[in-house]
């Protein structure tokens, strides 16, 4: 599963508090025990930094298919899943960014 959620920029503090809470999933109950944002990893991007809506934050997630219900439950009405075309566009930008970083490190360490 690769998904991108959009969140209003004014909810950044709430989002970061949620993402950083319970990093090991120790407080979760079945069927979500041991699930957490920190365990699966995430990226938070300002819309302006990736040429998208400047009034939005984008939460980029990767994980197994059973991770998506957990994410939706935790985010509640704070975030919405991006439309497929926006989802793919943002994922492509992130992949290009990561690829560029890897190539840069390859050039440094040769």
C-alpha positions as CSV (number, residue, x, y, z in Angstrom):
1,X,0.0,0.0,0.0
2,X,1.2,3.5,-0.9
3,X,-1.1,6.3,0.0
4,X,-1.1,10.0,0.3
5,X,-3.4,11.9,2.6
6,X,-4.0,15.7,2.6
7,X,-4.3,17.7,5.7
8,X,-5.1,21.4,6.2
9,X,-1.9,23.3,7.0
10,X,-3.4,24.8,10.2
11,X,-3.6,21.2,11.6
12,X,0.2,20.6,11.4
13,X,0.7,20.6,15.2
14,X,-2.1,18.1,15.7
15,X,-0.8,15.9,12.9
16,X,2.8,15.9,14.2
17,X,1.6,15.1,17.8
18,X,-0.4,12.2,16.4
19,X,2.5,10.9,14.3
20,X,5.0,11.1,17.2
21,X,2.7,9.6,19.8
22,X,3.2,5.9,20.8
23,X,6.1,5.2,18.4
24,X,6.1,1.5,19.1
25,X,2.4,0.8,19.0
26,X,2.4,-0.4,22.6
27,X,-0.9,1.2,23.4
28,X,-2.8,-0.1,20.4
29,X,-5.3,-2.9,20.8
30,X,-6.4,-5.7,18.5
31,X,-6.2,-5.8,15.5
32,X,-3.8,-2.9,15.6
33,X,-1.3,-4.0,18.3
34,X,2.3,-3.1,17.4
35,X,1.1,-0.8,14.6
36,X,2.4,2.8,14.6
37,X,3.4,5.5,12.1
38,X,7.0,5.4,13.4
39,X,7.3,1.6,12.7
40,X,6.1,1.9,9.1
41,X,7.6,5.3,8.4
42,X,6.1,8.3,6.8
43,X,6.9,11.6,5.2
44,X,5.2,14.9,5.7
45,X,5.5,17.4,2.9
46,X,4.3,21.0,2.7
47,X,2.3,21.5,-0.5
48,X,4.5,24.5,-1.5
49,X,7.6,22.3,-1.3
50,X,6.3,19.8,-3.9
51,X,4.4,22.3,-6.1
52,X,1.0,21.3,-4.8
53,X,-1.7,23.2,-2.8
54,X,0.1,25.6,-0.5
55,X,-2.7,25.4,2.1
56,X,-2.2,21.6,2.5
57,X,0.2,19.2,4.1
58,X,0.7,15.8,2.4
59,X,1.3,12.7,4.5
60,X,3.0,10.0,2.4
61,X,2.7,6.4,3.8
62,X,3.9,3.0,2.7
63,X,2.9,-0.3,4.3
64,X,1.0,-3.5,4.1
65,X,-2.7,-3.5,3.0
66,X,-3.8,-4.0,6.6
67,X,-2.0,-0.7,7.6
68,X,-4.5,1.5,5.7
69,X,-7.5,0.8,8.1
70,X,-5.3,1.7,11.0
71,X,-4.2,4.9,9.4
72,X,-7.8,6.0,8.5
73,X,-8.8,5.2,12.1
74,X,-6.0,7.2,13.6
75,X,-6.3,10.2,11.3
76,X,-10.1,10.4,11.6
77,X,-11.5,13.5,10.0
78,X,-8.2,15.3,10.2
79,X,-7.1,14.1,6.8
80,X,-8.6,12.7,3.6
81,X,-7.1,10.3,1.1
82,X,-5.9,12.1,-2.0
83,X,-7.6,11.6,-5.4
84,X,-5.8,8.9,-7.4
85,X,-4.2,11.4,-9.9
86,X,-2.9,13.6,-7.0
87,X,-1.7,10.4,-5.1
88,X,0.3,9.2,-8.1
89,X,1.7,12.7,-8.9
90,X,3.0,13.2,-5.3
91,X,4.4,9.6,-5.1
92,X,6.3,10.3,-8.3
93,X,7.8,13.5,-6.9
94,X,8.8,11.7,-3.7
95,X,10.5,8.9,-5.7
96,X,12.3,11.4,-7.9
97,X,13.5,13.2,-4.8
98,X,14.7,10.0,-3.1
99,X,16.4,8.9,-6.3
100,X,18.2,12.2,-6.6
101,X,19.4,12.0,-3.0
102,X,20.7,8.4,-3.6
103,X,22.6,9.5,-6.7
104,X,24.1,12.5,-4.8
105,X,25.3,10.1,-2.1
106,X,26.8,7.8,-4.8
107,X,28.7,10.7,-6.2
108,X,30.1,11.7,-2.8
109,X,31.1,8.1,-1.8
110,X,31.8,7.0,-5.3
